[in-house]
Amino acid sequence: MNATNQYDIVIIGGGMVGATLACALRHSGLQCALVEFAGNDTNTTESQFDLRVSAITRASQRIFESLHVWQSMVAQRVSPFREMHVWENTGRAELHLDSAELGEPLLGHIIENRVITAALMAGLQGVDNIAVLHGQRCQRLQRHDENWHVQLSDGRVLQTRLLVGADGSRSWLREQLQIRVRGWDYDHTALVTYVKTALPHQATAWQRFLPTGPLAFLPLTDGYSSIVWSTRDALARTLRDMDSAQFAQELQQASESRLGAIESIGPRAVYPLRFLHTEHYIADGVALVGDAAHTMHPLAGQGVNLGLTDAAALAEVLLDATQRRQSISAQPVLRRYERWRRADNLPMLVAVDNFQRMFATEQPVLAWLRSAGMGMLNKLPPVKRFIIDYAMGKRLDLPKLARGEAL
Ligand SMILES: Cc1cc2nc3c(=O)[nH]c(=O)nc-3n(C[C@H](O)[C@H](O)[C@H](O)COP(=O)(O)OP(=O)(O)OC[C@H]3O[C@@H](n4cnc5c(N)ncnc54)[C@H](O)[C@@H]3O)c2cc1C
């Protein structure tokens, strides 16, 4: 905390996206504060897995490598996956993606969210220009001339030229500024846990589309798999509350025992799912990144990957502005960020939303078309290549950090 409480940038939210942005601004010469409501609990040494994991694309891996935090994640625990098996309820069609077939060493990594944040927070320790303020909630906002004044829960007031909202899907900053969103609840809730299965997961992500929603087994270390079971709200709560033996039976049946018997089950938690896209990613002296700007169904494992790319792009735009001696809060600077990221995020948000709808339908003709489409896709290597490139984050307009370059 500096003596005057005056910063160039205040980032609200030290989740994966906010902490990545802070890391990208290390040594930028810009004085930054990262404010996070949660305490600084970075204990990842216990054997239990985090219930929340993310499928991290190669592009996001390159962001972490460029920021020199990747090795710290690897030293804790990361799980590469090389194949993906997607099949649907009727069992008629199956999509198989194999990194070897596509000439890639792997498709991505499954990483516990707390491993990612711990590595990023470790990367921020002792950095001169970044103050990390844990256990503080931003709770009051005022505009004075060119400055934002943000009051924290302990009463301190931070002043800044640029406020960044990295405060998640229910963003406090977005609400304060009444930035308009297009969004809806999916009437779906994700039940998450981790399990040990009798058969090895073969470094493969398994996903079955049930009429009630997708069920994924994502490979972790030591033969464990992380479970993300998106289903109707009431069913998710029932699954959470039933006893372990009954849950194991439900899970085994829903996955057609692809990984054999369920031998042990971790704690269970549920997360309601929603779609959200803000009309604007910026306002006067404000930028939104990550879930604060866009939130999507987890079925394609893209949410945080888009958010990390937002963070990399915003850092690049801001550093570019300082090199050109432009104000970092000037509208043309912030507009460049908005144009760049909206154009990249929108097609993915629309594609994932349509995918979700297509698999949610039980209408017989559409279900037949879906099944036929998936079967055909599986036999078309160039289309498979396109899909996997897109899902792995290979796009034309990636920020420098996602291309493996320093800022
Ligand atoms: C079940 C599930 C599975 C998913 N799987 C994947 C996946 O495999 N791959 C993928 O790419 N994405 C996945 N996602 C999406 C991913 O989890 C989100 O995109 C990601 O967590 C967003 O990160 P964020 O940093 O933007 O927001 P958050 O993770 O929500 O972080 C926001 C932070 O801001 C803090 N905060 C909020 N308000 C304040 C305040 N007023 N003051 C101070 N601090 C504040 C919060 O404490 C929090 O730490 C999944 C989502 C779900 C629900």
Ligand as a Chemical Component Dictionary entry (heavy atoms), coordinates in Angstrom:
data_LIG
# 
_chem_comp.id                   LIG 
_chem_comp.type                 NON-POLYMER 
_chem_comp.pdbx_formal_charge   0 
_chem_comp.three_letter_code    LIG 
# 
loop_
_chem_comp_atom.comp_id 
_chem_comp_atom.atom_id 
_chem_comp_atom.alt_atom_id 
_chem_comp_atom.type_symbol 
_chem_comp_atom.charge 
_chem_comp_atom.model_Cartn_x 
_chem_comp_atom.model_Cartn_y 
_chem_comp_atom.model_Cartn_z 
_chem_comp_atom.pdbx_ordinal 
LIG C1  C1  C 0 -18.362 -25.571 -12.903 1  
LIG C2  C2  C 0 -17.519 -24.673 -13.762 2  
LIG C3  C3  C 0 -16.493 -25.222 -14.518 3  
LIG C4  C4  C 0 -15.702 -24.391 -15.329 4  
LIG N1  N1  N 0 -14.707 -24.954 -16.088 5  
LIG C5  C5  C 0 -13.963 -24.166 -16.895 6  
LIG C6  C6  C 0 -12.927 -24.730 -17.713 7  
LIG O1  O1  O 0 -12.688 -25.941 -17.714 8  
LIG N2  N2  N 0 -12.206 -23.894 -18.512 9  
LIG C7  C7  C 0 -12.459 -22.552 -18.557 10 
LIG O2  O2  O 0 -11.806 -21.834 -19.330 11 
LIG N3  N3  N 0 -13.414 -21.998 -17.779 12 
LIG C8  C8  C 0 -14.165 -22.762 -16.958 13 
LIG N4  N4  N 0 -15.138 -22.202 -16.164 14 
LIG C9  C9  C 0 -15.289 -20.730 -16.151 15 
LIG C10 C10 C 0 -14.270 -20.117 -15.182 16 
LIG O3  O3  O 0 -14.373 -20.709 -13.905 17 
LIG C11 C11 C 0 -14.505 -18.615 -15.079 18 
LIG O4  O4  O 0 -14.481 -18.088 -16.386 19 
LIG C12 C12 C 0 -13.404 -17.951 -14.239 20 
LIG O5  O5  O 0 -13.452 -18.384 -12.903 21 
LIG C13 C13 C 0 -13.546 -16.440 -14.275 22 
LIG O6  O6  O 0 -12.447 -15.868 -13.606 23 
LIG P1  P1  P 0 -12.505 -14.365 -13.132 24 
LIG O7  O7  O 0 -11.176 -14.110 -12.464 25 
LIG O8  O8  O 0 -12.959 -13.485 -14.236 26 
LIG O9  O9  O 0 -13.686 -14.310 -12.063 27 
LIG P2  P2  P 0 -13.815 -15.052 -10.656 28 
LIG O10 O10 O 0 -13.147 -16.374 -10.665 29 
LIG O11 O11 O 0 -15.257 -15.028 -10.322 30 
LIG O12 O12 O 0 -13.004 -14.105 -9.671  31 
LIG C14 C14 C 0 -13.524 -12.865 -9.243  32 
LIG C15 C15 C 0 -12.819 -12.473 -7.946  33 
LIG O13 O13 O 0 -13.245 -11.169 -7.564  34 
LIG C16 C16 C 0 -13.415 -11.117 -6.154  35 
LIG N5  N5  N 0 -14.389 -10.058 -5.881  36 
LIG C17 C17 C 0 -15.683 -9.985  -6.303  37 
LIG N6  N6  N 0 -16.256 -8.832  -5.890  38 
LIG C18 C18 C 0 -15.310 -8.159  -5.184  39 
LIG C19 C19 C 0 -15.291 -6.910  -4.494  40 
LIG N7  N7  N 0 -16.374 -6.105  -4.464  41 
LIG N8  N8  N 0 -14.148 -6.530  -3.869  42 
LIG C20 C20 C 0 -13.036 -7.333  -3.900  43 
LIG N9  N9  N 0 -13.003 -8.514  -4.545  44 
LIG C21 C21 C 0 -14.114 -8.925  -5.178  45 
LIG C22 C22 C 0 -13.935 -12.524 -5.787  46 
LIG O14 O14 O 0 -13.636 -12.833 -4.441  47 
LIG C23 C23 C 0 -13.170 -13.407 -6.783  48 
LIG O15 O15 O 0 -11.965 -13.907 -6.247  49 
LIG C24 C24 C 0 -15.943 -22.999 -15.368 50 
LIG C25 C25 C 0 -16.981 -22.443 -14.599 51 
LIG C26 C26 C 0 -17.769 -23.269 -13.814 52 
LIG C27 C27 C 0 -18.893 -22.670 -13.003 53 
# 
loop_
_chem_comp_bond.comp_id 
_chem_comp_bond.atom_id_1 
_chem_comp_bond.atom_id_2 
_chem_comp_bond.value_order 
_chem_comp_bond.pdbx_ordinal 
LIG C1  C2  SING 1  
LIG C2  C3  SING 2  
LIG C2  C26 DOUB 3  
LIG C3  C4  DOUB 4  
LIG C4  N1  SING 5  
LIG C4  C24 SING 6  
LIG N1  C5  DOUB 7  
LIG C5  C6  SING 8  
LIG C5  C8  SING 9  
LIG C6  O1  DOUB 10 
LIG C6  N2  SING 11 
LIG N2  C7  SING 12 
LIG C7  O2  DOUB 13 
LIG C7  N3  SING 14 
LIG N3  C8  DOUB 15 
LIG C8  N4  SING 16 
LIG N4  C9  SING 17 
LIG N4  C24 SING 18 
LIG C9  C10 SING 19 
LIG C10 O3  SING 20 
LIG C10 C11 SING 21 
LIG C11 O4  SING 22 
LIG C11 C12 SING 23 
LIG C12 O5  SING 24 
LIG C12 C13 SING 25 
LIG C13 O6  SING 26 
LIG O6  P1  SING 27 
LIG P1  O7  DOUB 28 
LIG P1  O8  SING 29 
LIG P1  O9  SING 30 
LIG O9  P2  SING 31 
LIG P2  O10 DOUB 32 
LIG P2  O11 SING 33 
LIG P2  O12 SING 34 
LIG O12 C14 SING 35 
LIG C14 C15 SING 36 
LIG C15 O13 SING 37 
LIG C15 C23 SING 38 
LIG O13 C16 SING 39 
LIG C16 N5  SING 40 
LIG C16 C22 SING 41 
LIG N5  C17 SING 42 
LIG N5  C21 SING 43 
LIG C17 N6  DOUB 44 
LIG N6  C18 SING 45 
LIG C18 C19 SING 46 
LIG C18 C21 DOUB 47 
LIG C19 N7  SING 48 
LIG C19 N8  DOUB 49 
LIG N8  C20 SING 50 
LIG C20 N9  DOUB 51 
LIG N9  C21 SING 52 
LIG C22 O14 SING 53 
LIG C22 C23 SING 54 
LIG C23 O15 SING 55 
LIG C24 C25 DOUB 56 
LIG C25 C26 SING 57 
LIG C26 C27 SING 58 
# 
